[in-house]
């Protein structure tokens, strides 16, 4: 079980490193959007700028295409990272009523039956999608657009490789949580234990005491110090 946790931590660290690195794409993305907006305003006020080197060789079309290229890369490369950080939408109104072990079972089967299956299908499709673009030397449909369209299309299979690695990491942690020794459960309780403050918010003192006993929690009370 210790080995499973180490493998899970290594996979998680790899995907997290890619996600953190990819998140810096928002800086060139924001810069290109500002340059594009400012340039179009200048050209609107001074049409003679359409004869400039910048407009002929770069221009608004290339800038706009680079915007969605960077946005797509940012989104696709961070999906797996976001999953590890529990940033995707969950139906908490249902999930908060479940026990931690039931949450763990649902997460485990969800990864095995849905996420990994979906990743396999999209990886197969995305690889062919990018390969055909590369083989045909696909370029933008716009005359002044960007070339090498296969680069952005290759982000699709890469996205689902990273998401699959994230899912495997989560599967290993939940296997440890469900079948491992108690001392490893706190290290492997990813997505399982929800916010205890929210859990206890509307409970009576008796319900709080029972909840704390069930989950091994203990609040600091007056007189403890």
N, CA, C and O of each residue as an XYZ file, in Angstrom:
900
protein
N       0.820     -1.207      0.000
C       0.000      0.000      0.000
C       0.865      1.273      0.000
O       0.518      2.276     -0.623
N       1.997      1.204      0.714
C       2.920      2.338      0.680
C       3.428      2.579     -0.737
O       3.573      3.723     -1.169
N       3.698      1.489     -1.455
C       4.187      1.610     -2.831
C       3.128      2.237     -3.730
O       3.452      3.044     -4.601
N       1.861      1.870     -3.523
C       0.780      2.454     -4.325
C       0.690      3.955     -4.089
O       0.486      4.727     -5.025
N       0.843      4.364     -2.833
C       0.802      5.794     -2.532
C       1.974      6.531     -3.158
O       1.813      7.649     -3.647
N       3.147      5.919     -3.149
C       4.319      6.553     -3.763
C       4.131      6.710     -5.267
O       4.477      7.743     -5.840
N       3.576      5.668     -5.905
C       3.305      5.759     -7.351
C       2.278      6.847     -7.618
O       2.429      7.643     -8.544
N       1.222      6.874     -6.791
C       0.183      7.898     -6.949
C       0.766      9.293     -6.779
O       0.448     10.197     -7.552
N       1.613      9.475     -5.778
C       2.232     10.785     -5.550
C       3.112     11.199     -6.730
O       3.133     12.369     -7.114
N       3.836     10.235     -7.302
C       4.713     10.547     -8.440
C       3.891     10.949     -9.662
O       4.226     11.913    -10.351
N       2.818     10.212     -9.927
C       1.944     10.549    -11.060
C       1.301     11.914    -10.858
O       1.231     12.729    -11.777
N       0.835     12.143     -9.640
C       0.205     13.426     -9.323
C       1.195     14.575     -9.475
O       0.846     15.634     -9.996
N       2.431     14.367     -9.019
C       3.450     15.418     -9.125
C       3.767     15.734    -10.588
O       3.974     16.894    -10.943
N       3.803     14.704    -11.431
C       4.084     14.912    -12.858
C       2.991     15.746    -13.514
O       3.277     16.727    -14.201
N       1.732     15.351    -13.299
C       0.619     16.085    -13.904
C       0.538     17.501    -13.340
O       0.255     18.447    -14.075
N       0.785     17.647    -12.044
C       0.739     18.973    -11.425
C       1.822     19.888    -11.990
O       1.594     21.079    -12.196
N       3.006     19.320    -12.240
C       4.084     20.124    -12.816
C       3.710     20.615    -14.210
O       3.953     21.773    -14.549
N       3.119     19.737    -15.017
C       2.668     20.140    -16.358
C       1.589     21.209    -16.248
O       1.612     22.198    -16.980
N       0.642     21.009    -15.333
C      -0.448     21.975    -15.166
C       0.049     23.340    -14.725
O      -0.387     24.365    -15.249
N       0.964     23.354    -13.758
C       1.500     24.642    -13.290
C       2.284     25.349    -14.394
O       2.199     26.567    -14.551
N       3.048     24.563    -15.154
C       3.807     25.157    -16.260
C       2.858     25.708    -17.318
O       3.056     26.816    -17.816
N       1.824     24.935    -17.663
C       0.873     25.374    -18.686
C       0.075     26.591    -18.235
O      -0.351     27.391    -19.068
N      -0.136     26.742    -16.928
C      -0.928     27.878    -16.439
C      -0.278     29.221    -16.763
O      -0.958     30.246    -16.800
N       1.040     29.221    -16.998
C       1.718     30.471    -17.361
C       1.360     30.936    -18.761
O       1.706     32.052    -19.148
N       0.671     30.097    -19.525
C       0.238     30.522    -20.857
C      -0.754     31.677    -20.813
O      -0.979     32.354    -21.816
N      -1.354     31.897    -19.623
C      -2.309     33.006    -19.547
C      -1.617     34.351    -19.741
O      -2.259     35.323    -20.140
N      -0.306     34.420    -19.461
C       0.406     35.694    -19.618
C       0.557     36.071    -21.092
O       0.155     37.173    -21.467
N       1.127     35.195    -21.959
C       1.153     35.561    -23.382
C      -0.251     35.685    -23.970
O      -0.475     36.493    -24.871
N      -1.200     34.890    -23.465
C      -2.575     34.999    -23.965
C      -3.134     36.391    -23.697
O      -3.693     37.023    -24.593
N      -2.984     36.867    -22.463
C      -3.488     38.202    -22.119
C      -2.743     39.287    -22.911
O      -3.345     40.269    -23.346
N      -1.437     39.102    -23.092
C      -0.644     40.098    -23.825
C      -1.086     40.178    -25.282
O      -1.218     41.273    -25.828
N      -1.317     39.024    -25.920
C      -1.726     39.009    -27.326
C      -3.107     39.627    -27.495
O      -3.354     40.335    -28.471
N      -4.009     39.366    -26.552
C      -5.347     39.968    -26.633
C      -5.240     41.493    -26.569
O      -5.890     42.195    -27.344
N      -4.424     42.002    -25.649
C      -4.265     43.463    -25.529
C      -3.639     44.057    -26.788
O      -4.082     45.094    -27.279
N      -2.599     43.387    -27.308
C      -1.959     43.893    -28.530
C      -2.942     43.915    -29.689
O      -2.983     44.879    -30.454
N      -3.733     42.859    -29.820
C      -4.706     42.771    -30.914
C      -5.749     43.881    -30.815
O      -6.082     44.519    -31.814
N      -6.260     44.106    -29.611
C      -7.284     45.143    -29.428
C      -6.706     46.521    -29.723
O      -7.317     47.319    -30.434
N      -5.526     46.797    -29.173
C      -4.909     48.115    -29.382
C      -4.585     48.318    -30.858
O      -4.810     49.404    -31.393
N      -4.061     47.292    -31.523
C      -3.698     47.433    -32.931
C      -4.924     47.710    -33.791
O      -4.867     48.546    -34.693
N      -6.034     47.018    -33.523
C      -7.242     47.250    -34.324
C      -7.788     48.653    -34.116
O      -8.318     49.256    -35.049
N      -7.665     49.179    -32.900
C      -8.105     50.561    -32.647
C      -7.222     51.537    -33.419
O      -7.725     52.489    -34.017
N      -5.911     51.308    -33.409
C      -4.996     52.187    -34.150
C      -5.277     52.141    -35.645
O      -5.321     53.176    -36.310
N      -5.465     50.940    -36.165
C      -5.751     50.826    -37.602
C      -7.070     51.513    -37.941
O      -7.204     52.113    -39.007
N      -8.041     51.427    -37.038
C      -9.324     52.100    -37.278
C      -9.179     53.608    -37.335
O      -9.885     54.283    -38.084
N      -8.255     54.133    -36.534
C      -8.033     55.579    -36.515
C      -7.049     56.029    -37.583
O      -7.057     57.190    -37.993
N      -6.191     55.098    -38.039
C      -5.184     55.445    -39.038
C      -5.070     54.301    -40.045
O      -4.180     53.461    -39.915
N      -5.957     54.250    -41.054
C      -5.966     53.146    -42.025
C      -4.645     52.948    -42.764
O      -4.410     51.884    -43.337
N      -3.784     53.963    -42.756
C      -2.501     53.824    -43.458
C      -1.617     52.753    -42.813
O      -0.670     52.276    -43.438
N      -1.917     52.373    -41.570
C      -1.129     51.356    -40.877
C      -1.277     49.975    -41.510
O      -0.489     49.073    -41.227
N      -2.287     49.809    -42.368
C      -2.451     48.520    -43.045
C      -1.298     48.250    -44.007
O      -1.124     47.119    -44.459
N      -0.515     49.267    -44.322
C       0.635     49.082    -45.198
C       1.913     48.790    -44.411
O       2.973     48.596    -45.004
N       1.820     48.757    -43.098
C       3.013     48.541    -42.277
C       3.442     47.075    -42.312
O       2.660     46.190    -42.662
N       4.706     46.840    -41.940
C       5.234     45.469    -41.894
C       4.457     44.606    -40.904
O       4.154     43.448    -41.190
N       4.135     45.173    -39.736
C       3.435     44.417    -38.695
C       2.086     43.919    -39.202
O       1.723     42.764    -38.978
N       1.350     44.781    -39.876
C       0.021     44.392    -40.346
C       0.110     43.348    -41.452
O      -0.709     42.430    -41.503
N       1.095     43.478    -42.335
C       1.208     42.549    -43.452
C       1.723     41.178    -43.013
O       1.302     40.157    -43.556
N       2.622     41.151    -42.045
C       3.263     39.893    -41.660
C       2.645     39.238    -40.428
O       2.768     38.027    -40.246
N       2.000     40.005    -39.604
C       1.349     39.440    -38.409
C      -0.150     39.720    -38.488
O      -0.944     38.813    -38.742
N      -0.524     40.951    -38.276
C      -1.910     41.343    -38.469
C      -2.872     40.745    -37.456
O      -2.488     39.919    -36.628
N      -4.115     41.167    -37.532
C      -5.129     40.765    -36.567
C      -5.519     39.299    -36.698
O      -5.852     38.663    -35.698
N      -5.486     38.747    -37.915
C      -5.900     37.354    -38.105
C      -4.979     36.395    -37.359
O      -5.446     35.501    -36.653
N      -3.673     36.583    -37.516
C      -2.726     35.724    -36.806
C      -2.863     35.891    -35.294
O      -2.796     34.917    -34.545
N      -3.054     37.127    -34.856
C      -3.190     37.374    -33.426
C      -4.428     36.685    -32.866
O      -4.370     36.055    -31.810
N      -5.547     36.806    -33.574
C      -6.784     36.183    -33.095
C      -6.674     34.659    -33.081
O      -7.177     34.007    -32.166
N      -6.022     34.097    -34.087
C      -5.854     32.647    -34.086
C      -4.920     32.198    -32.971
O      -5.144     31.159    -32.350
N      -3.877     32.976    -32.718
C      -2.971     32.633    -31.620
C      -3.691     32.710    -30.277
O      -3.372     31.964    -29.352
N      -4.663     33.615    -30.174
C      -5.448     33.708    -28.938
C      -6.154     32.388    -28.641
O      -6.050     31.860    -27.534
N      -6.880     31.850    -29.641
C      -7.618     30.607    -29.340
C      -6.685     29.403    -29.275
O      -6.997     28.417    -28.608
N      -5.546     29.469    -29.958
C      -4.556     28.399    -29.811
C      -4.045     28.341    -28.364
O      -4.002     27.269    -27.760
N      -3.666     29.478    -27.826
C      -3.160     29.516    -26.458
C      -4.254     29.174    -25.453
O      -3.999     28.482    -24.467
N      -5.463     29.651    -25.698
C      -6.573     29.341    -24.793
C      -6.845     27.840    -24.786
O      -7.053     27.250    -23.726
N      -6.845     27.222    -25.964
C      -7.079     25.784    -26.055
C      -5.975     25.001    -25.350
O      -6.259     24.054    -24.617
N      -4.724     25.389    -25.566
C      -3.599     24.703    -24.920
C      -3.675     24.858    -23.407
O      -3.451     23.895    -22.673
N      -3.988     26.055    -22.940
C      -4.117     26.306    -21.504
C      -5.200     25.424    -20.896
O      -4.993     24.808    -19.850
N      -6.341     25.366    -21.545
C      -7.473     24.579    -21.056
C      -7.151     23.083    -21.081
O      -7.367     22.385    -20.090
N      -6.638     22.594    -22.204
C      -6.425     21.153    -22.368
C      -5.308     20.622    -21.467
O      -5.419     19.520    -20.930
N      -4.238     21.395    -21.299
C      -3.118     20.921    -20.503
C      -3.375     21.009    -19.003
O      -2.623     20.441    -18.211
N      -4.427     21.715    -18.608
C      -4.716     21.884    -17.178
C      -5.899     21.058    -16.697
O      -6.216     21.090    -15.508
N      -6.564     20.319    -17.583
C      -7.733     19.538    -17.156
C      -7.348     18.489    -16.108
O      -8.003     18.377    -15.072
N      -6.296     17.729    -16.375
C      -5.867     16.711    -15.420
C      -5.426     17.323    -14.101
O      -5.731     16.788    -13.035
N      -4.711     18.439    -14.164
C      -4.272     19.155    -12.967
C      -5.477     19.627    -12.157
O      -5.491     19.515    -10.931
N      -6.490     20.158    -12.849
C      -7.699     20.629    -12.171
C      -8.424     19.479    -11.480
O      -8.973     19.654    -10.392
N      -8.429     18.301    -12.111
C      -9.078     17.149    -11.478
C      -8.379     16.760    -10.183
O      -9.037     16.458     -9.188
N      -7.051     16.765    -10.190
C      -6.307     16.427     -8.982
C      -6.567     17.433     -7.865
O      -6.510     17.082     -6.686
N      -6.854     18.683     -8.232
C      -7.133     19.723     -7.241
C      -8.623     19.815     -6.909
O      -9.049     20.735     -6.210
N      -9.417     18.862     -7.412
C     -10.862     18.804     -7.154
C     -11.551     20.099     -7.587
O     -12.445     20.598     -6.903
N     -11.122     20.635     -8.734
C     -11.661     21.906     -9.214
C     -12.823     21.738    -10.181
O     -13.438     22.728    -10.579
N     -13.138     20.497    -10.569
C     -14.259     20.274    -11.469
C     -15.579     20.248    -10.696
O     -15.593     20.065     -9.479
N     -16.669     20.431    -11.407
C     -17.986     20.536    -10.772
C     -18.417     19.187    -10.206
O     -18.279     18.155    -10.862
N     -18.938     19.208     -8.987
C     -19.520     18.023     -8.363
C     -20.930     18.372     -7.879
O     -21.226     19.535     -7.606
N     -21.789     17.371     -7.776
C     -23.150     17.573     -7.271
C     -23.092     17.423     -5.750
O     -23.464     16.380     -5.211
N     -22.629     18.456     -5.066
C     -22.382     18.364     -3.632
C     -23.662     18.165     -2.826
O     -23.616     17.579     -1.744
N     -24.804     18.639     -3.328
C     -26.053     18.496     -2.581
C     -26.402     17.028     -2.372
O     -27.096     16.684     -1.415
N     -25.925     16.160     -3.262
C     -26.114     14.716     -3.118
C     -24.919     14.104     -2.397
O     -25.081     13.293     -1.485
N     -23.744     14.492     -2.805
C     -22.518     13.863     -2.307
C     -22.285     14.102     -0.822
O     -21.741     13.236     -0.136
N     -22.692     15.272     -0.312
C     -22.415     15.587      1.087
C     -23.175     14.698      2.054
O     -22.834     14.631      3.235
N     -24.212     14.008      1.563
C     -24.989     13.119      2.420
C     -24.428     11.704      2.458
O     -24.931     10.852      3.190
N     -23.387     11.456      1.668
C     -22.804     10.111      1.614
C     -21.700      9.954      2.640
O     -21.086     10.930      3.072
N     -21.460      8.716      3.020
C     -20.338      8.423      3.913
C     -19.033      8.509      3.131
O     -19.045      8.379      1.907
N     -17.905      8.725      3.811
C     -16.619      8.794      3.103
C     -16.313      7.548      2.281
O     -15.783      7.660      1.176
N     -16.634      6.369      2.794
C     -16.336      5.146      2.048
C     -17.193      5.052      0.785
O     -16.719      4.590     -0.253
N     -18.443      5.484      0.869
C     -19.289      5.463     -0.324
C     -18.753      6.440     -1.362
O     -18.765      6.140     -2.556
N     -18.282      7.607     -0.922
C     -17.676      8.565     -1.850
C     -16.455      7.945     -2.519
O     -16.229      8.119     -3.717
N     -15.667      7.213     -1.717
C     -14.461      6.587     -2.265
C     -14.813      5.536     -3.308
O     -14.162      5.460     -4.350
N     -15.841      4.717     -3.042
C     -16.253      3.701     -4.013
C     -16.755      4.341     -5.302
O     -16.430      3.880     -6.397
N     -17.546      5.400     -5.172
C     -18.082      6.077     -6.364
C     -16.940      6.684     -7.175
O     -16.937      6.587     -8.402
N     -15.969      7.311     -6.504
C     -14.830      7.905     -7.208
C     -14.020      6.825     -7.923
O     -13.580      7.003     -9.058
N     -13.833      5.695     -7.224
C     -13.048      4.596     -7.800
C     -13.715      4.044     -9.051
O     -13.074      3.920    -10.095
N     -15.006      3.710     -8.952
C     -15.710      3.172    -10.116
C     -15.890      4.230    -11.202
O     -15.886      3.909    -12.391
N     -16.048      5.490    -10.797
C     -16.156      6.558    -11.791
C     -14.906      6.682    -12.637
O     -14.976      6.879    -13.850
N     -13.752      6.563    -11.977
C     -12.480      6.617    -12.719
C     -12.334      5.424    -13.653
O     -11.971      5.582    -14.819
N     -12.619      4.225    -13.135
C     -12.404      3.011    -13.917
C     -13.386      2.883    -15.079
O     -13.003      2.514    -16.189
N     -14.661      3.193    -14.813
C     -15.691      2.952    -15.820
C     -15.898      4.125    -16.771
O     -16.282      3.922    -17.923
N     -15.652      5.338    -16.313
C     -15.985      6.502    -17.126
C     -14.752      7.297    -17.566
O     -14.527      7.472    -18.764
N     -13.952      7.778    -16.612
C     -12.840      8.651    -16.993
C     -11.838      7.925    -17.877
O     -11.485      8.424    -18.946
N     -11.370      6.747    -17.445
C     -10.349      6.042    -18.223
C     -10.907      5.561    -19.562
O     -10.199      5.574    -20.569
N     -12.167      5.139    -19.579
C     -12.784      4.735    -20.849
C     -12.893      5.920    -21.799
O     -12.566      5.818    -22.982
N     -13.353      7.038    -21.268
C     -13.485      8.256    -22.072
C     -12.121      8.716    -22.597
O     -11.992      9.126    -23.750
N     -11.107      8.638    -21.727
C      -9.751      9.035    -22.142
C      -9.241      8.143    -23.272
O      -8.606      8.629    -24.208
N      -9.515      6.846    -23.189
C      -9.070      5.928    -24.238
C      -9.712      6.276    -25.581
O      -9.037      6.312    -26.610
N     -11.016      6.532    -25.561
C     -11.729      6.864    -26.802
C     -11.201      8.168    -27.391
O     -10.917      8.243    -28.587
N     -11.069      9.192    -26.554
C     -10.620     10.493    -27.057
C      -9.144     10.476    -27.435
O      -8.728     11.201    -28.339
N      -8.355      9.663    -26.760
C      -6.948      9.545    -27.130
C      -6.811      8.914    -28.512
O      -6.003      9.359    -29.328
N      -7.600      7.882    -28.769
C      -7.571      7.232    -30.084
C      -8.022      8.202    -31.176
O      -7.393      8.310    -32.228
N      -9.122      8.904    -30.905
C      -9.628      9.882    -31.882
C      -8.654     11.040    -32.045
O      -8.368     11.453    -33.169
N      -8.139     11.572    -30.931
C      -7.272     12.743    -30.983
C      -5.948     12.470    -31.667
O      -5.404     13.342    -32.343
N      -5.420     11.249    -31.495
C      -4.166     10.893    -32.165
C      -4.350     10.885    -33.678
O      -3.518     11.408    -34.420
N      -5.447     10.285    -34.124
C      -5.737     10.271    -35.563
C      -6.008     11.689    -36.073
O      -5.601     12.048    -37.178
N      -6.687     12.477    -35.267
C      -7.018     13.863    -35.590
C      -5.738     14.672    -35.841
O      -5.636     15.393    -36.834
N      -4.765     14.544    -34.931
C      -3.507     15.284    -35.067
C      -2.628     14.696    -36.172
O      -1.936     15.436    -36.871
N      -2.651     13.367    -36.333
C      -1.830     12.721    -37.354
C      -2.250     13.140    -38.753
O      -1.404     13.417    -39.603
N      -3.548     13.186    -38.993
C      -4.030     13.603    -40.315
C      -3.677     15.054    -40.596
O      -3.360     15.413    -41.730
N      -3.733     15.886    -39.567
C      -3.365     17.291    -39.736
C      -1.888     17.420    -40.094
O      -1.517     18.232    -40.942
N      -1.044     16.614    -39.441
C       0.393     16.645    -39.711
C       0.699     16.119    -41.116
O       1.500     16.708    -41.842
N       0.055     15.006    -41.499
C       0.330     14.384    -42.805
C      -0.083     15.273    -43.966
O       0.545     15.246    -45.024
N      -1.130     16.059    -43.776
C      -1.618     16.929    -44.851
C      -1.033     18.341    -44.760
O      -1.355     19.209    -45.572
N      -0.160     18.562    -43.753
C       0.421     19.887    -43.553
C      -0.680     20.941    -43.466
O      -0.625     21.968    -44.143
N      -1.679     20.675    -42.627
C      -2.853     21.539    -42.509
C      -2.467     22.936    -42.021
O      -1.642     23.091    -41.121
N      -3.079     23.939    -42.632
C      -2.864     25.327    -42.234
C      -4.219     25.969    -41.996
O      -5.261     25.346    -42.201
N      -4.195     27.207    -41.568
C      -5.427     27.944    -41.321
C      -6.223     28.127    -42.615
O      -5.652     28.228    -43.701
N      -7.556     28.167    -42.480
C      -8.414     28.426    -43.645
C      -8.284     29.871    -44.109
O      -8.584     30.181    -45.263
N      -7.838     30.762    -43.219
C      -7.631     32.161    -43.590
C      -6.298     32.311    -44.323
O      -5.307     31.678    -43.959
N      -6.282     33.132    -45.330
C      -5.070     33.307    -46.138
C      -3.908     33.826    -45.315
O      -2.757     33.477    -45.575
N      -4.197     34.656    -44.326
C      -3.137     35.242    -43.503
C      -3.086     34.605    -42.117
O      -2.543     35.186    -41.177
N      -3.654     33.412    -42.001
C      -3.686     32.749    -40.699
C      -2.407     31.977    -40.401
O      -1.427     32.059    -41.142
N      -2.436     31.220    -39.296
C      -1.263     30.479    -38.853
C      -1.127     29.159    -39.597
O      -2.120     28.580    -40.037
N       0.093     28.692    -39.735
C       0.362     27.383    -40.331
C       0.559     26.357    -39.210
O       0.322     26.656    -38.040
N       0.993     25.147    -39.576
C       1.293     24.099    -38.595
C       0.121     23.854    -37.644
O       0.295     23.849    -36.425
N      -1.067     23.651    -38.206
C      -2.259     23.442    -37.388
C      -2.161     22.178    -36.528
O      -2.870     22.053    -35.529
N      -1.282     21.237    -36.911
C      -1.162     19.987    -36.158
C      -0.670     20.219    -34.734
O      -0.921     19.399    -33.851
N       0.032     21.335    -34.503
C       0.570     21.582    -33.160
C      -0.562     21.733    -32.148
O      -0.548     21.103    -31.091
N      -1.540     22.572    -32.480
C      -2.644     22.762    -31.542
C      -3.532     21.526    -31.486
O      -4.089     21.218    -30.432
N      -3.672     20.815    -32.598
C      -4.501     19.613    -32.575
C      -3.865     18.491    -31.759
O      -4.570     17.628    -31.238
N      -2.545     18.498    -31.646
C      -1.876     17.477    -30.842
C      -2.101     17.692    -29.346
O      -1.819     16.805    -28.541
N      -2.608     18.871    -28.974
C      -2.931     19.117    -27.570
C      -4.090     18.238    -27.098
O      -4.203     17.941    -25.908
N      -4.954     17.823    -28.035
C      -6.116     17.009    -27.652
C      -5.704     15.647    -27.105
O      -6.110     15.315    -25.991
N      -4.913     14.830    -27.828
C      -4.492     13.554    -27.232
C      -3.619     13.738    -26.006
O      -3.692     12.943    -25.069
N      -2.785     14.787    -26.000
C      -1.947     15.029    -24.833
C      -2.802     15.326    -23.604
O      -2.485     14.889    -22.498
N      -3.879     16.067    -23.805
C      -4.808     16.372    -22.714
C      -5.326     15.101    -22.061
O      -5.357     14.994    -20.835
N      -5.733     14.138    -22.877
C      -6.351     12.942    -22.316
C      -5.325     11.949    -21.792
O      -5.669     11.079    -20.992
N      -4.082     12.059    -22.222
C      -3.009     11.297    -21.576
C      -2.829     11.807    -20.144
O      -2.738     11.016    -19.205
N      -2.780     13.130    -19.983
C      -2.607     13.718    -18.651
C      -3.806     13.431    -17.755
O      -3.643     13.147    -16.569
N      -5.015     13.505    -18.320
C      -6.205     13.208    -17.524
C      -6.223     11.745    -17.099
O      -6.614     11.432    -15.974
N      -5.804     10.844    -17.989
C      -5.742      9.421    -17.648
C      -4.725      9.173    -16.535
O      -4.978      8.378    -15.630
N      -3.582      9.845    -16.598
C      -2.579      9.707    -15.539
C      -3.150     10.195    -14.207
O      -2.921      9.582    -13.164
N      -3.890     11.296    -14.250
C      -4.540     11.806    -13.040
C      -5.524     10.782    -12.485
O      -5.576     10.550    -11.278
N      -6.305     10.173    -13.378
C      -7.292      9.183    -12.939
C      -6.622      7.969    -12.312
O      -7.104      7.442    -11.310
N      -5.518      7.523    -12.893
C      -4.785      6.384    -12.321
C      -4.268      6.748    -10.931
O      -4.334      5.930    -10.013
N      -3.756      7.969    -10.769
C      -3.289      8.424     -9.467
C      -4.422      8.385     -8.445
O      -4.231      7.931     -7.317
N      -5.599      8.859     -8.841
C      -6.755      8.868     -7.945
C      -7.207      7.451     -7.627
O      -7.557      7.160     -6.484
N      -7.206      6.566     -8.613
C      -7.591      5.169     -8.396
C      -6.684      4.529     -7.342
O      -7.168      3.862     -6.427
N      -5.387      4.730     -7.468
C      -4.453      4.130     -6.517
C      -4.693      4.644     -5.105
O      -4.634      3.877     -4.144
N      -4.962      5.934     -4.977
C      -5.199      6.498     -3.641
C      -6.477      5.938     -3.034
O      -6.533      5.684     -1.831
N      -7.494      5.746     -3.852
C      -8.756      5.231     -3.314
C      -8.673      3.739     -2.999
O      -9.360      3.255     -2.099
N      -7.845      3.018     -3.726
C      -7.605      1.612     -3.373
C      -6.965      1.543     -1.988
O      -7.343      0.711     -1.164
N      -5.996      2.418     -1.739
C      -5.345      2.453     -0.430
C      -6.359      2.854      0.649
O      -6.377      2.278      1.736
N      -7.194      3.840      0.340
C      -8.185      4.296      1.322
C      -9.166      3.188      1.678
O      -9.532      3.031      2.843
N      -9.590      2.426      0.690
C     -10.620      1.406      0.922
C     -10.049      0.114      1.499
O     -10.714     -0.558      2.288
N      -8.833     -0.236      1.114
C      -8.295     -1.547      1.486
C      -7.017     -1.477      2.318
O      -6.528     -2.504      2.788
N      -6.479     -0.282      2.500
C      -5.224     -0.149      3.224
C      -5.423     -0.021      4.720
O      -6.558      0.038      5.192
N      -4.339      0.022      5.468
C      -4.408      0.154      6.925
C      -4.903      1.544      7.327
O      -4.757      2.495      6.559
N      -5.485      1.673      8.519
C      -6.044      2.965      8.962
C      -5.047      4.109      8.950
O      -5.412      5.250      8.668
N      -3.767      3.806      9.260
C      -2.781      4.889      9.333
C      -2.500      5.531      7.978
O      -1.962      6.636      7.915
N      -2.863      4.843      6.890
C      -2.647      5.409      5.556
C      -3.895      6.088      4.996
O      -3.827      6.734      3.950
N      -5.012      5.953      5.668
C      -6.257      6.508      5.128
C      -6.232      8.026      5.050
O      -6.726      8.606      4.084
N      -5.654      8.680      6.073
C      -5.633     10.150      6.037
C      -4.775     10.663      4.895
O      -5.071     11.716      4.330
N      -3.722      9.944      4.545
C      -2.877     10.344      3.416
C      -3.541     10.077      2.077
O      -3.175     10.688      1.073
N      -4.508      9.178      2.049
C      -5.095      8.754      0.771
C      -6.557      9.156      0.623
O      -7.273      8.589     -0.202
N      -7.010     10.131      1.414
C      -8.442     10.452      1.403
C      -8.818     11.528      0.387
O      -9.728     12.320      0.632
N      -8.131     11.562     -0.738
C      -8.391     12.565     -1.775
C      -9.848     12.522     -2.228
O     -10.349     11.475     -2.638
N     -10.526     13.678     -2.150
C     -11.923     13.864     -2.564
C     -12.924     13.166     -1.643
O     -14.129     13.276     -1.865
N     -12.462     12.461     -0.628
C     -13.368     11.640      0.175
C     -13.980     12.428      1.320
O     -15.200     12.428      1.489
N     -13.150     13.099      2.107
C     -13.652     13.849      3.247
C     -13.962     15.269      2.811
O     -13.081     16.004      2.365
N     -15.221     15.642      2.944
C     -15.634     16.986      2.553
C     -15.339     17.956      3.681
O     -14.846     17.567      4.740
N     -15.646     19.219      3.445
C     -15.405     20.269      4.435
C     -16.199     19.964      5.702
O     -17.430     19.995      5.683
N     -15.506     19.671      6.806
C     -16.199     19.307      8.034
C     -16.970     20.488      8.626
O     -17.988     20.289      9.289
N     -16.502     21.700      8.398
C     -17.226     22.867      8.900
C     -18.596     22.940      8.252
O     -19.596     23.197      8.922
N     -18.639     22.706      6.913
C     -19.931     22.712      6.212
C     -20.801     21.547      6.676
O     -22.019     21.686      6.787
N     -20.180     20.403      6.945
C     -20.924     19.239      7.398
C     -21.612     19.512      8.729
O     -22.746     19.079      8.935
N     -20.941     20.228      9.641
C     -21.432     20.399     11.001
C     -22.291     21.646     11.181
O     -22.833     21.883     12.260
N     -22.411     22.434     10.130
C     -23.007     23.757     10.250
C     -24.428     23.733     10.806
O     -24.776     24.549     11.660
N     -25.244     22.804     10.327
C     -26.661     22.800     10.704
C     -27.012     21.623     11.614
O     -28.177     21.232     11.688
N     -26.028     21.055     12.303
C     -26.281     19.904     13.155
C     -26.418     20.330     14.613
O     -25.870     21.352     15.025
N     -27.154     19.537     15.385
C     -27.261     19.777     16.820
C     -25.995     19.283     17.506
O     -25.162     18.620     16.887
N     -25.853     19.614     18.799
C     -24.673     19.186     19.543
C     -24.560     17.667     19.574
O     -23.461     17.119     19.476
N     -25.695     16.988     19.712
C     -25.673     15.524     19.736
C     -25.230     14.966     18.388
O     -24.445     14.020     18.328
N     -25.735     15.554     17.311
C     -25.353     15.107     15.968
C     -23.882     15.393     15.699
O     -23.197     14.600     15.052
N     -23.395     16.538     16.201
C     -21.989     16.886     16.025
C     -21.098     15.885     16.754
O     -20.085     15.436     16.218
N     -21.489     15.539     17.990
C     -20.696     14.583     18.762
C     -20.651     13.228     18.067
O     -19.602     12.584     18.030
N     -21.799     12.785     17.507
C     -21.841     11.501     16.803
C     -21.007     11.559     15.531
O     -20.314     10.599     15.194
N     -21.073     12.688     14.822
C     -20.293     12.848     13.583
C     -18.803     12.817     13.885
O     -18.034     12.158     13.186
N     -18.393     13.542     14.943
C     -16.978     13.574     15.307
C     -16.472     12.188     15.687
O     -15.360     11.802     15.327
N     -17.307     11.439     16.423
C     -16.910     10.087     16.814
C     -16.757      9.189     15.593
O     -15.837      8.373     15.530
N     -17.667      9.339     14.615
C     -17.630      8.513     13.404
C     -16.409      8.811     12.555
O     -15.811      7.905     11.973
N     -16.033     10.104     12.487
C     -14.942     10.510     11.592
C     -13.618     10.732     12.319
O     -12.639     11.153     11.703
N     -13.581     10.458     13.600
C     -12.322     10.610     14.328
C     -11.905     12.052     14.498
O     -10.712     12.355     14.513
N     -12.882     12.958     14.627
C     -12.590     14.382     14.775
C     -12.720     14.791     16.238
O     -13.361     14.111     17.039
N     -12.096     15.919     16.564
C     -12.214     16.439     17.915
C     -12.057     17.945     17.873
O     -11.012     18.452     17.466
N     -13.091     18.664     18.293
C     -13.007     20.119     18.340
C     -12.378     20.562     19.657
O     -12.472     19.871     20.671
N     -11.741     21.718     19.620
C     -11.234     22.296     20.860
C     -12.388     22.928     21.588
O     -13.105     23.748     21.015
N     -12.586     22.564     22.845
C     -13.697     23.074     23.641
C     -13.162     23.910     24.806
O     -11.998     23.781     25.188
N     -14.026     24.774     25.370
C     -13.594     25.560     26.547
C     -13.109     24.638     27.662
O     -13.756     23.638     27.973
N     -11.989     24.972     28.252
C     -11.447     24.145     29.323
C     -10.392     23.165     28.846
O      -9.733     22.520     29.661
N     -10.215     23.038     27.480
C      -9.217     22.109     26.966
C      -7.796     22.620     27.220
O      -6.852     21.839     27.330
N      -7.666     23.946     27.312
C      -6.328     24.506     27.476
C      -5.959     24.557     28.969
O      -4.865     24.999     29.319
